Amino acid sequence: MSIRFDKESQLFVLETRNSCYQLRVDETGLLRHVYYGKGVGGTDMRYREKSSDRGFSGNPYDFQNNRGCSADTMPQEYSTFGTGDYRPSALEAVLENGSRSLELTYAGYQVESGKYTLAGLPYVRGAQQAAANTVQTLTIELRDEIAGISVFLSYGVFAEKDIITRTARICNRSGKTIRLEKAASMCIDFPYASFDLIHFSGRHCMERIPERRELTRSTVTVESKRGMSSHHANPFVILCDPAATEDHGDCYGFMLMYSGNHKEEVSRDQVGSIRLVSGIHDEGFCWLLAPGEAFQTPEVILSYSSDGLNGLSGNFHRILRENVCDTRFADRSLPVLLNSWEACYFDFDTDKLLKLADEAVALGVEMFVLDDGWFGSRTSDHSGLGDWFANEDRLPGGLKVLSEKIHEKGLQFGVWIEPEMVNEDSDLYRAHPDWALCDPGRKPVIARSQLVLDMTRGDVREYLFDCISRILKDAQIEYVKWDFNRSVSNMWSGNLPADRQGEVAHRFVLGVYELLGRIREAFPEILIEGCAGGGGRFDAGMLFYCPQIWCSDNTDPVARLSIQRGTSYGYPVCTMGSHVSASPNHQTGRATPLATRGIVAMAGTFGYELDPNRLTGEERRQIREQIDTYHRLERLIRGGTYYRLSQDVHPYCSWECVSQDRSEVLVSVVCTALEANAAFYCVKLRGLDPDRFYREERSGEVFSGAALMYGGYVLDTMHGDFPGCQIHFTPCAGGIAQV
Ligand code: GLA
């Protein structure tokens, strides 16, 4: 059993293969956090609890003579505002009488087999778990009798995968309306830890670059208020031992499954205790809970690993690939595509597209994707968004005829859409100006000449569902790229009364999830790739609906090394949209070899985004070879265990995929800072079987797993601009001469 409750000590123990999580009800009724970390073989970890009278940390009224008892110093499971805990709170609510104080005490618990689900929100799926009894759910009820609030904390325990999920459901049991001003998904306290925080920040065209910092006595906030999880701050943070490396040390990961405004607060208090609170951003948020209503927070995925950052990443990769992404796509071989965007941007007609498709066929590409510009008056990014009808001047017969012609060539067909947006210069906006988010009497912020549709409105979602369904039914479409190209502003909706405007940002996200869920249900065979100006909505929430996401609008392979490496801390290779584009690169102007571009794109979903008409004969030959190589290695790349080998991207960036049975390995290396007369690069492999033998495919040389891991593989000296190589080791029965 992965969940146990000891009545006498009131201790809950949640156990996974390598980790243990303990919490307990104390004598005041408070739900205290006791321990989260490496498995402790069933030890009751309450022995670590210590208390002392700390000045200015008050005591609950009934325990006033016990001055060591304070909400301000106890490790807590779900902190509240106003009753003596001065660290970041998870829940803040205003009662009808204006009181803002809450005090939650334990009211009961329930253990169920399997994993809970969430209505209207993405969640880690439990049903696909082979042995369902390895997944269990614990739900604990906390109550504030004076406020009339119940909070149900749910924990999904994936014992085999070292994963625990958490979510909170806040119910109004009073007869009066309650205003929630903050409703985080989780809170956790580490009383004796000294941690570094790693978060993933960036900007458009440079997403998810890891930043690691020591935690001092302050609060660090990782946040997005952009209406999207954002390019700027991914909703994934790591707390780790300051000495932790890629391969050693305690690491904890917390991934919020949410695509909108979010906030992760990490604070270190007066005595060094560390608290993390993660959930929907509270700035601009407020939610009215009528009597009997409940508010469901998004889910957080937690994992612990003592095997360093690579170990932690492995846990997240597995749960996302197997229990978040739709396994029908994550597990299968997907067609190599050619996307039209960097090939022709808005400048195309049917003839040009068909010529591109012919070239694609000759290269061995299997799917043609028509990006932006095929609908309404969309001949530039100034107009047309919202008018989801093919532009028949450019494409006579519309997508139906084009998709037929593409299929006749033996290619599958995909199409770009950006449903949540509208241009002022569009028939949709002229007919329904009130469908765009905008504050009354105020001019809205414009970004990329577009406004944001009010996804809280049922009529807007209905319009979009009809448009998208019509497109997908009329034409032969196997793939959709679902884009979102601006930060949201002016979050005011005509759909809601004045006192509910604080709900718009979250209702927007719920509206997007509802629409995506309906489309997925109606067209389950169509692969949807998420996108938001590249990776502006690269989060586990979107992955629930879209098993892959365009990683960045920056396709420069050298920049992509940093972007994809940063993304890999939380997200598996099979989720990262990655294409080979032209050289010099359109975003940076940097020239790189085609071979290196191929190696980097193979650390993702692999495809092309260039004009084949401009390729030389030699480049065409290389591309045909790349596609063959990708197909040969695809299972290993998508399904293998991924390791970051180098500590950084300079001077060498190296990574590895090891098959699940540890018999086959692919090592990829790119040199980003070449030197003359350079030292040799010796790369130490990870995750192999030390006693097995591996044959290097090109040279035929044979090495033991132990040799490759402890002695390493020495690369030949490299030359030229940004050179790279792939080293493929296959199973081998023989051995090398023993000394
Ligand atoms: C976004 C996407 C690009 C492309 C353009 C089209 O920027 O990330 O890949 O689809 O939109 O406008």
Residues whose N, C-alpha, C, O or C-beta is under 5 A from the ligand:
A	BS01	GLA	W341 D371 D372 C531 A532 G533 G534 D553
